[in-house]
Amino acid sequence: MTQLTPLTYQLGDEPALVVDEACSAETLYDNAEARLEAARGMLETIASLEVATHLRRHDLANVAQAAQILAADAADLYRASHYGRLRPR
């Protein structure tokens, strides 16, 4: 049975993006890992670039916002994965 929970980071009043908590804990965990690794990779790239100190504010703000959204999604997915492991089978 489908158990839809809205993601934390949403624009507007209606939840457009949701997590199906009925998915297997492994699937939820794997999706959380993918988002966290993407956010980490972006931040590592910016941190290691010599030109990072010369980035315009809006460029850095765009990367920070993308990392924030990915990290929030990852946290929601990790939480759902944890609850999925506790669910009776």
TORTILO-878240 format. One line per 10 residues: number of its first residue (from 1); their letters; for each residue x, y, z of N, C-alpha, C, O. Coordinates in nm, 4 decimals, decimal comma. Layout:
NUM) A) X Y Z X Y Z X Y Z X Y Z  ...
This chain:
1) MTQLTPLTYQ) 0,0840 -0,1170 0,0000 0,0000 0,0000 0,0000 0,0894 0,1246 0,0000 0,1901 0,1289 0,0707  0,0531 0,2235 -0,0777 0,1293 0,3469 -0,0912 0,1130 0,4343 0,0326 0,0022 0,4530 0,0828  0,2256 0,4878 0,0813 0,2256 0,5811 0,1941 0,3057 0,7026 0,1517 0,4280 0,7040 0,1656  0,2384 0,8049 0,1002 0,3060 0,9219 0,0471 0,3272 1,0272 0,1546 0,2331 1,0686 0,2223  0,4517 1,0700 0,1691 0,4886 1,1748 0,2635 0,5579 1,2863 0,1863 0,6528 1,2589 0,1128  0,5142 1,4100 0,2001 0,5772 1,5203 0,1271 0,7231 1,5393 0,1689 0,7588 1,5228 0,2856  0,8063 1,5745 0,0709 0,9437 1,6105 0,1024 0,9436 1,7418 0,1793 0,8515 1,8222 0,1649  1,0442 1,7637 0,2594 1,0530 1,8846 0,3413 1,0644 2,0104 0,2566 0,9956 2,1091 0,2825  1,1502 2,0077 0,1559 1,1744 2,1269 0,0751 1,0723 2,1329 -0,0371 1,0812 2,0565 -0,1333  0,9766 2,2217 -0,0261 0,8704 2,2393 -0,1246 0,8527 2,3875 -0,1541 0,8765 2,4725 -0,0683
11) LGDEPALVVD) 0,8115 2,4166 -0,2742 0,7718 2,5530 -0,3091 0,6204 2,5541 -0,3220 0,5625 2,4641 -0,3829  0,5575 2,6524 -0,2667 0,4121 2,6612 -0,2739 0,3447 2,5888 -0,1587 0,4095 2,5343 -0,0694  0,2135 2,5903 -0,1640 0,1334 2,5340 -0,0563 0,0990 2,3866 -0,0754 0,0616 2,3187 0,0201  0,1114 2,3372 -0,1981 0,0757 2,1976 -0,2263 0,2026 2,1134 -0,2369 0,2986 2,1545 -0,3021  0,2042 1,9975 -0,1743 0,3227 1,9114 -0,1841 0,3321 1,8474 -0,3226 0,2541 1,7583 -0,3562  0,4276 1,8935 -0,4017 0,4438 1,8419 -0,5372 0,5342 1,7188 -0,5395 0,5210 1,6340 -0,6277  0,6253 1,7087 -0,4438 0,7184 1,5970 -0,4389 0,6962 1,5181 -0,3108 0,6886 1,5745 -0,2017  0,6862 1,3874 -0,3261 0,6576 1,3014 -0,2118 0,7487 1,1792 -0,2128 0,8061 1,1428 -0,3155  0,7602 1,1170 -0,0959 0,8308 0,9903 -0,0801 0,7263 0,8832 -0,0548 0,6365 0,9011 0,0275  0,7381 0,7729 -0,1250 0,6498 0,6595 -0,0996 0,7166 0,5734 0,0069 0,8074 0,4959 -0,0232
21) EACSAETLYD) 0,6722 0,5869 0,1304 0,7324 0,5150 0,2422 0,7042 0,3654 0,2379 0,7584 0,2892 0,3180  0,6201 0,3238 0,1455 0,5956 0,1806 0,1295 0,7070 0,1131 0,0496 0,7132 -0,0096 0,0427  0,7952 0,1937 -0,0108 0,9106 0,1366 -0,0818 0,9991 0,0628 0,0176 0,9929 0,0861 0,1383  1,0806 -0,0256 -0,0349 1,1710 -0,0985 0,0542 1,2701 -0,0014 0,1185 1,3067 0,1003 0,0595  1,3121 -0,0344 0,2389 1,4093 0,0487 0,3098 1,5374 0,0616 0,2278 1,6010 0,1670 0,2283  1,5750 -0,0433 0,1585 1,6968 -0,0406 0,0766 1,6852 0,0608 -0,0377 1,7794 0,1353 -0,0649  1,5702 0,0632 -0,1038 1,5487 0,1580 -0,2131 1,5516 0,3010 -0,1622 1,6142 0,3875 -0,2234  1,4845 0,3265 -0,0510 1,4844 0,4605 0,0081 1,6259 0,5020 0,0476 1,6670 0,6154 0,0227  1,7001 0,4105 0,1091 1,8373 0,4382 0,1520 1,9264 0,4677 0,0311 2,0050 0,5625 0,0336  1,9145 0,3877 -0,0735 1,9966 0,4078 -0,1936 1,9696 0,5436 -0,2577 2,0622 0,6095 -0,3048
31) NAEARLEAAR) 1,8438 0,5852 -0,2596 1,8108 0,7160 -0,3147 1,8627 0,8285 -0,2266 1,9043 0,9325 -0,2775  1,8607 0,8092 -0,0961 1,9175 0,9081 -0,0042 2,0680 0,9213 -0,0278 2,1214 1,0321 -0,0334  2,1351 0,8081 -0,0416 2,2799 0,8087 -0,0668 2,3131 0,8834 -0,1956 2,4089 0,9607 -0,1992  2,2357 0,8614 -0,3005 2,2615 0,9268 -0,4291 2,2519 1,0786 -0,4162 2,3347 1,1510 -0,4714  2,1509 1,1268 -0,3434 2,1344 1,2709 -0,3271 2,2432 1,3303 -0,2386 2,2946 1,4383 -0,2675  2,2779 1,2615 -0,1327 2,3825 1,3118 -0,0446 2,5174 1,3157 -0,1172 2,5928 1,4119 -0,1025  2,5475 1,2136 -0,1939 2,6728 1,2102 -0,2705 2,6765 1,3203 -0,3757 2,7822 1,3786 -0,4000  2,5623 1,3497 -0,4388 2,5570 1,4580 -0,5366 2,5844 1,5923 -0,4696 2,6607 1,6734 -0,5221  2,5229 1,6159 -0,3547 2,5460 1,7405 -0,2814 2,6913 1,7507 -0,2358 2,7542 1,8556 -0,2496  2,7431 1,6426 -0,1820 2,8824 1,6416 -0,1366 2,9778 1,6662 -0,2527 3,0744 1,7414 -0,2397
41) GMLETIASLE) 2,9504 1,6029 -0,3656 3,0348 1,6209 -0,4832 3,0375 1,7645 -0,5315 3,1435 1,8166 -0,5660  2,9208 1,8294 -0,5343 2,9168 1,9708 -0,5746 2,9990 2,0569 -0,4809 3,0767 2,1417 -0,5249  2,9814 2,0347 -0,3510 3,0532 2,1163 -0,2535 3,2034 2,0902 -0,2581 3,2827 2,1832 -0,2426  3,2430 1,9658 -0,2790 3,3854 1,9350 -0,2913 3,4458 2,0012 -0,4143 3,5586 2,0502 -0,4094  3,3718 2,0029 -0,5243 3,4205 2,0676 -0,6458 3,4442 2,2152 -0,6223 3,5493 2,2681 -0,6583  3,3477 2,2816 -0,5626 3,3617 2,4252 -0,5343 3,4789 2,4497 -0,4390 3,5571 2,5427 -0,4589  3,4905 2,3670 -0,3366 3,5968 2,3860 -0,2369 3,7355 2,3643 -0,2954 3,8325 2,4240 -0,2489  3,7457 2,2792 -0,3971 3,8779 2,2478 -0,4505 3,9179 2,3342 -0,5694 4,0324 2,3275 -0,6141  3,8279 2,4133 -0,6203 3,8606 2,4988 -0,7340 3,9409 2,6201 -0,6904 3,9077 2,6861 -0,5920  4,0460 2,6483 -0,7640 4,1246 2,7679 -0,7330 4,0428 2,8939 -0,7573 4,0639 2,9964 -0,6926
51) VATHLRRHDL) 3,9497 2,8852 -0,8510 3,8684 3,0025 -0,8834 3,7525 3,0212 -0,7873 3,6771 3,1176 -0,8005  3,7364 2,9315 -0,6909 3,6226 2,9400 -0,5993 3,6174 3,0744 -0,5285 3,5090 3,1249 -0,4994  3,7320 3,1320 -0,5010 3,7331 3,2616 -0,4328 3,6903 3,3753 -0,5251 3,6642 3,4866 -0,4794  3,6833 3,3469 -0,6551 3,6453 3,4501 -0,7521 3,5036 3,4309 -0,8052 3,4614 3,5026 -0,8960  3,4311 3,3363 -0,7503 3,2936 3,3134 -0,7952 3,2058 3,4321 -0,7599 3,2228 3,4964 -0,6563  3,1131 3,4588 -0,8473 3,0154 3,5634 -0,8167 2,9195 3,5106 -0,7116 2,8970 3,3900 -0,7022  2,8638 3,5998 -0,6335 2,7738 3,5592 -0,5245 2,6588 3,4725 -0,5737 2,6246 3,3733 -0,5094  2,5990 3,5084 -0,6864 2,4834 3,4308 -0,7335 2,5248 3,2900 -0,7747 2,4458 3,1964 -0,7619  2,6496 3,2733 -0,8248 2,6955 3,1390 -0,8598 2,7069 3,0518 -0,7357 2,6603 2,9379 -0,7342  2,7676 3,1048 -0,6346 2,7825 3,0302 -0,5097 2,6470 3,0048 -0,4448 2,6238 2,8975 -0,3891
61) ANVAQAAQIL) 2,5582 3,1023 -0,4517 2,4238 3,0860 -0,3961 2,3472 2,9758 -0,4701 2,2728 2,9000 -0,4079  2,3648 2,9667 -0,6014 2,2973 2,8613 -0,6784 2,3452 2,7231 -0,6363 2,2644 2,6318 -0,6197  2,4756 2,7073 -0,6191 2,5304 2,5783 -0,5771 2,4838 2,5458 -0,4348 2,4475 2,4318 -0,4056  2,4849 2,6451 -0,3476 2,4420 2,6235 -0,2093 2,2951 2,5822 -0,2039 2,2586 2,4937 -0,1265  2,2114 2,6448 -0,2848 2,0697 2,6092 -0,2849 2,0491 2,4665 -0,3365 1,9693 2,3914 -0,2804  2,1197 2,4294 -0,4416 2,1083 2,2929 -0,4942 2,1535 2,1916 -0,3894 2,0893 2,0882 -0,3711  2,2634 2,2209 -0,3209 2,3120 2,1306 -0,2163 2,2118 2,1219 -0,1017 2,1911 2,0144 -0,0454  2,1500 2,2337 -0,0671 2,0498 2,2353 0,0400 1,9307 2,1470 0,0046 1,8837 2,0698 0,0882  1,8819 2,1578 -0,1178 1,7669 2,0776 -0,1603 1,8024 1,9296 -0,1613 1,7253 1,8469 -0,1127  1,9185 1,8957 -0,2162 1,9610 1,7556 -0,2200 1,9789 1,6985 -0,0795 1,9400 1,5849 -0,0526
71) AADAADLYRA) 2,0381 1,7779 0,0097 2,0584 1,7309 0,1470 1,9251 1,7130 0,2196 1,9084 1,6173 0,2952  1,8309 1,8033 0,1975 1,6983 1,7903 0,2594 1,6266 1,6660 0,2077 1,5646 1,5927 0,2848  1,6353 1,6426 0,0766 1,5754 1,5210 0,0202 1,6401 1,3962 0,0802 1,5717 1,3002 0,1156  1,7731 1,3991 0,0910 1,8446 1,2841 0,1479 1,7992 1,2582 0,2910 1,7764 1,1432 0,3284  1,7859 1,3625 0,3710 1,7418 1,3461 0,5099 1,6024 1,2844 0,5160 1,5770 1,1954 0,5972  1,5120 1,3317 0,4299 1,3764 1,2755 0,4261 1,3794 1,1279 0,3873 1,3080 1,0463 0,4457  1,4618 1,0944 0,2892 1,4720 0,9555 0,2451 1,5361 0,8661 0,3509 1,4925 0,7528 0,3712  1,6396 0,9167 0,4182 1,7007 0,8397 0,5276 1,5977 0,8128 0,6370 1,5887 0,7015 0,6890  1,5200 0,9160 0,6715 1,4173 0,9020 0,7752 1,3152 0,7954 0,7344 1,2793 0,7096 0,8150  1,2692 0,8010 0,6105 1,1727 0,7029 0,5620 1,2345 0,5630 0,5596 1,1671 0,4645 0,5897
81) SHYGRLRPR) 1,3617 0,5548 0,5240 1,4320 0,4260 0,5229 1,4383 0,3676 0,6629 1,4163 0,2481 0,6823  1,4681 0,4518 0,7595 1,4749 0,4070 0,8991 1,3398 0,3525 0,9437 1,3319 0,2442 1,0017  1,2336 0,4279 0,9166 1,1004 0,3823 0,9538 1,0622 0,2555 0,8796 0,9906 0,1705 0,9326  1,1110 0,2432 0,7547 1,0831 0,1242 0,6753 1,1446 0,0002 0,7370 1,0872 -0,1084 0,7288  1,2600 0,0152 0,7982 1,3247 -0,1000 0,8641 1,2475 -0,1423 0,9878 1,2507 -0,2592 1,0262  1,1785 -0,0489 1,0501 1,1029 -0,0784 1,1711 0,9642 -0,1340 1,1417 0,8985 -0,1892 1,2300  0,9201 -0,1192 1,0169 0,7867 -0,1639 0,9766 0,7784 -0,3176 0,9801 0,8712 -0,3850 0,9354  0,6709 -0,3719 1,0314 0,6543 -0,5169 1,0257 0,6400 -0,5633 0,8805 0,5810 -0,4945 0,7972  0,6936 -0,6782 0,8531 0,6876 -0,7310 0,7154 0,5779 -0,8305 0,7003 0,5583 -0,8849 0,5916
